[in-house]
């Protein structure tokens, strides 16, 4: 039975993961991994009941009740409205499929729990056909994805107090197809159509702690490392009427580190509240983006070039509130709300990196049947309209523009207690 279960879930996971790069939706991919977590407002730092602990707080693995295998998937539909003096457009909205697979094991003989996870934890994508002042209607497309393979362990130092650590590999990919004005260097002020593609592997790690400060209340602390990549790939440049060139492309790209604190409190035997606060270090990760071009194949253009795109994102705090009610011994209702500080300054706002979602409302439901656990969750997110007058990004492409975003996320999860 276990072999059949493993084989079936692995086949489903591999089929699902094959669609991630092909069916990625227009929009931000949330850090909220896992159906159970999403249903209760992404609160998870003080919990020990799902596979996402490997990502959110590995200390929770020390408090496992059963060995478990868990598969979840998120279906995301994102909407972004972009407007400037020449455009008033909704981005394209294909459906995004984001699968995750987790395994957790509790060692009865020693106070140790381990976990394994493979999942996509963050990213973004946009796809527009917009009017450019020089080139007419052009594609504005961007894509980036962060995926992780993590192994974590939690050890119970004493009753009510555990520590955890996780380590693994991370993979990121960046694609961009857009009319672009060079910001700095020898090509500053020159506009071209560019198409770039780069990727890289790196390492990732996290650590955490959980402390039962009373019989009803658990406190959790967590820290996740940044995911820093030395991207390698290629960039095609085309200036209509002047020619085209291909370059080798290198640039440093970073997903931010984060730290959080969470609290879980049992109001009664059947009701519990949770609250997490997470700091995200966007100011270090998305400060600017420096592209290094080399080995150009057209002598009409510089053979080597360097350009820096300003982003200047600010640090952000995410405030997450969750509620769970045990309706029956096998049925659980979940509700949640998330508020995220907008990290994107007005003067570097673009439709290419959608990061301004600020309010999220969630609901979830779980049902147990024998050794099986079935979970459903829904998340709705929206932003205020954000505008820029004169953009810090030279070229005028995004002057007098505005962006507004919303998102629907449907999540399904299935777990089996081994």
Steps between C-alpha positions, in 0.01 A plus 500: 500500500777745594689426177185560293432824691854629448493410131161664441582824679839521328339458157243771579776728625723450196210561262408817690856632526540464124243779458665752733725659240241469222181608677633761741233761557528869444589617848681451825552151635436513871727373774193328647580135429256227605122474521471482879719808541317706238161429658603655832654818362848356431571461873737207559799606712362353826335191342606138456216352295606520133790450260556870442681508836811401300480844339339715772652368824685164514483503882139384464624168361600401854133510601360270231222266604525262199718417203332658202525557125325807363425635154356847440439714197405863449299626203557873457320751280650848509373828358703816451370821346761731346429853379712781356455777241488246215371182666208379708543124512436188706784249500443154360367257760592134442458260793806421710556155655744476793544152651687409820603166648598440864605205714522505882629235740489486879757286686327347800823396671655848500345850509574564131289567193619538141336634187557527127336742260513592133298804400491843333492769767509835318507669163314724258388519140338763276390496137369808317469636147559873546554801276861625516561863391773396251422140403119485503330192646756275669504209743581582862577165662683413822537178693691384806462196721664382822482126568652313794597152612528503880591246766421606856534362851347603831635386838319530831755638746257446786126468538340808348814636328641398160754625248512434128716551194451441129742497208460439132529619142313782329449570133399827336426598142448847352356585157430845355368616163441874486588831329780624726692824543854454631539689827878529541836437333602532135149428375316737736189652342492252208175311457477145363282192495660243729432134570697345788503165675722389791498256791713359782508259795597605851471382860238595755451449874272589787476455875240543771383438853172416671417547867185397685470798730188348659272200453294705254755724330797430270753759382704452182802677354642448152767629262538425130818574308512705186521306172784662305569402140774574247277488195642390164321504168461702183351829382382583148491870414323649198473863394260508203675652199847475658555129562512226759759343729530209740686525831603266777316623811601496868337669797454456872143429606372450853179393670481662846573356841222518757440460872177445687332446831174311548264411780238226522239518776228246578192696606317177582542138405333567162606858424846645441649830384836560334693815417827534305714803418762456228772749399617477137834657402403641160736799536806276465358259243320736259720809527610502136569256218838519323523323162843407362508440124802344331614340173264697277485367144429829316781755470241774442427480873734493801648153537469528879258711703371547852171646614331554839123516538383674821234325710553641854239278665447554871484245783153366566309346790229239455233476775306172497197403708345154501209323667410130509188330637465126545142454381502126570782262595580469126393838352694828531400850384775758438491878448774756457608851408840626379625857471829560318679834488560602139878496435489670156581874483286712270793619288621149404153352449475285186253236377792256461544406868154483660555537874234736636235257631428613857174341625412129500195316632504121540269211584571129529346166589656169606349151523658183644403153384684203644870575429419762238480876544335715232534880499355782291584870516421822316687831511394834352758780483477858378699823491433869495568684177862622495619779269824660387548848356858522375665160521857455621534251215620714210347478155151618593340157449332500841446872560144597602400137547304300757463136603228312690502128584274223627539124540294185552673189640330161534695233686446127545701274728503131581704332773538143620607397850748215459 
